[in-house]
Amino acid sequence: MEGQFNLFESHVLPLLAKYNGTLVYRVRPEKEQVIASTFGNPYEVHLVTFPSDEDFLAYSSDKVRLQYIRLKDAAIEKVMLIKGALL
């Protein structure tokens, strides 16, 4: 369901800037590039930053994003969300 996933991305990635988010990396690792995993081989990996939890939550609940969330839900088997901090 790559087409649905890409359609979702085309609508929601531009919203990042509205909420001070930055797409640092968007990578599609080849199967042989994954050395070890307990999560499986990802189709795509995003590293996104937001300056605050509030910005992330506002992005997550954006009306436009929610309008297209069904595309993501249909195309993605699972998501791992990792909260971190720059040191």
N, C-alpha and C positions, 0 to 999 in steps of 0.2 A: 504494500500500500504506500509505496514511495511517493506517488503522485499526491495523495491526500496529505502526507506529512509535509511535503514541499509547499503545498498550497497553504497549510496552516502556518508554516514558517514565514511565508511571504506576507502574511497578514499581521503576525505578531512580533516579529523581530524589529520592524520599524517603531513599534511602541516602546521599546526599551528606552530610547532617548527621552521620551515624555516623562519617564519616571527615574531619570538620572542613571539608568542602567547602561552597562557597557558589555558588549559581546567581545570578550578577550580572545577566545579561541572557539572555532567551530571545525571539528575534525571528524573525518570518516576513516577510522583505522581499518586497514586490511586485516583479515583474519590472522594472517601469519605475523602481523606486527604486535599482536596481543601476546605478551610473554606469559602472564598468569592472570586468572580472573576467577572470582567466586560468583560473579554476576552475569557471566556469559560474554559473548562477543558483541559489543555495541555496534549498531549501525552508525550512530553519530554521537559525538561527545561535545557538549557546550560548556565553556567556562564563562560565566556571566557574573559581573559584579554590580552591586548596588551600594550606595553610601550608607543606607540605613535599612533596618527591617521594615519600616513604614513604606519606603519606596518599593521594596520587593512586594509587599502585601498589596499595595495599590496597583502595581503592574499585574499581579496575579488575578486581581478582581476587576481589571479593566473590562468595560462592556464589550468592546470590539474583540478582545481576546476571548472572552467567554462565548461570544457569538460563533467562534470557530473552534472551540475546544472539542467539539464532537469529532472533528477531523483528526486531531491529535489522539484522542481516546481510541478511535478506530484503527489508527496506524501504529501505535506504540504499545508494545507488550508490557513494558515496565519502565519506571523512571527512578533514578537514584538522585536525591537532592542532598547535597552536602553543604552545610553552612560552615564557613571558615572565616579567617581574619588575616589580613596582610600584616606581616611582622617586620 
